Amino acid sequence: MAVKESKQRLQCIMGRCFSQLTILCFTYYLSIVAVGCNRQEEKDVKLLTTTGENYLRIRPGVPFKIALFADLHFGENAWTNWGPQQDLNSIKVMSTVLDDETPDFVIYLGDVITANNIPIANASLYWDQATSPTRDRGIPWASVFGNHDDAPFIWPLEWFSAPGIPQLICPATSSPYSGEEECSFRGTQRIELMRNEIERNTLSYSQRGPKDLWPSVSNYVLQLSSSDKPQLPVAFLYFLDSGGGSYPEVISSSQAEWFKYTSQEVNPDSRVPEIIFWHIPSKAYKEVAPRFMIFKPCVGSINKERVSAQEAEMGIMNILSKRPSVKAVFVGHDHGLDWCCPYSKLWLCFARHTGYGGYGNWPRGARILEINEQPFSIKSWIKMEDGHVHSEVILST
Ligand SMILES: *[C@@H]1O[C@H](CO)[C@@H](O)[C@H](O)[C@H]1NC(C)=O
């Protein structure tokens, strides 16, 4: 079943490549190839890596640019006038960044939606809005889950006072009983959100991850390939689900094992650089956090709150810090932090709060990542909504 699905998806991607996405394929030449899941999904891996034509290639002589959209929080206060206006503001931030930076790829770094504020049965409708600026520009993307993405709706206390409960939008239904289910407000589970994103978007490179890691879903790796040889990896991008919402905020020991196993399999001699993305900072971020001002070697512009880390450390940091090819970890979650600090041989970085949803009024922006093939380097900076650029840092050479 899984094999069949991914085959269909490939054909879809290719179909789009030769129709609507001709410009993307032949102008951008970016090259991301989905690889590796785990033992059980070996058939998927083969399909994805031997098909060949699925490859999108990096533009020769031009660095590969990624925009990180963190903490968009679509659907916040969905029942008021304020909430939907914040979503429009967030679309403006993303549109501005996409038009100014013209990235080759976008990463949605979790808390795409505030599910606990969404009083409709299907939160994918808000998820779709959040990915629309990227989709509209024909730019491919990948996403990971944050702690707000699959939470059930939390009924506001004030709804039970004088003005009462606002009229809720439940889909019209012809069957007499199914309406109850469609107005259940139980939240849209990770697996449904991911299925809806993948099946409806040929530009999405997200994956559902190995089944034996569920309820943790957004665990997968993408290969960034050389401009002249699609089989030659320039970097591997790892996505991990740091939990929260329907289960604890943690990267489990099986996820750590999965990373260890997969990285050894796809990059056995640790030669190709690896970059890691998840939502909630691990406890290691607390160890390197600047106390007040941000001084070198840390680089950033706001340090306005404490790191609120995952609930426990179950081994991932030990594996990452011992593996020479791991260059940096990127997280969101803390809207008042945007720094990068070194931690043993790698960098721990926050993105920048991109959305108008979520707490905090610090000006919005997006962290940009630039990977250069020859000579190899990973650079990063923050692009603000008003066009201002700051906090440039070289993360690897
Ligand atoms: C939820 O919305 C998504 C995308 O908007 C759609 O593909 C999916 O079919 C919907 N699911 C249900 C159960 O209505």
The ligand as an SDF file (V2000), in Angstrom:
LIG
                    3D

 14 14  0  0  0  0  0  0  0  0999 V2000
   -9.8220   18.1200    5.0300 C   0  0  0  0  0  0  0  0  0  0  0  0
   -9.2990   19.1220    4.1780 O   0  0  0  0  0  0  0  0  0  0  0  0
   -8.3820   18.6310    3.2290 C   0  0  0  0  0  0  0  0  0  0  0  0
   -7.7140   19.7930    2.5270 C   0  0  0  0  0  0  0  0  0  0  0  0
   -8.3590   20.9950    2.5820 O   0  0  0  0  0  0  0  0  0  0  0  0
   -9.0830   17.6850    2.2870 C   0  0  0  0  0  0  0  0  0  0  0  0
   -8.1890   17.1960    1.3260 O   0  0  0  0  0  0  0  0  0  0  0  0
   -9.6560   16.5420    3.0840 C   0  0  0  0  0  0  0  0  0  0  0  0
  -10.3820   15.6950    2.2510 O   0  0  0  0  0  0  0  0  0  0  0  0
  -10.5350   17.0530    4.2100 C   0  0  0  0  0  0  0  0  0  0  0  0
  -10.8810   15.9280    5.0650 N   0  0  0  0  0  0  0  0  0  0  0  0
  -12.1060   15.7330    5.4970 C   0  0  0  0  0  0  0  0  0  0  0  0
  -12.3080   14.5390    6.3740 C   0  0  0  0  0  0  0  0  0  0  0  0
  -13.0310   16.4640    5.2290 O   0  0  0  0  0  0  0  0  0  0  0  0
  1  2  1  0
  1 10  1  0
  2  3  1  0
  3  4  1  0
  3  6  1  0
  4  5  1  0
  6  7  1  0
  6  8  1  0
  8  9  1  0
  8 10  1  0
 10 11  1  0
 11 12  1  0
 12 13  1  0
 12 14  2  0
M  END
$$$$
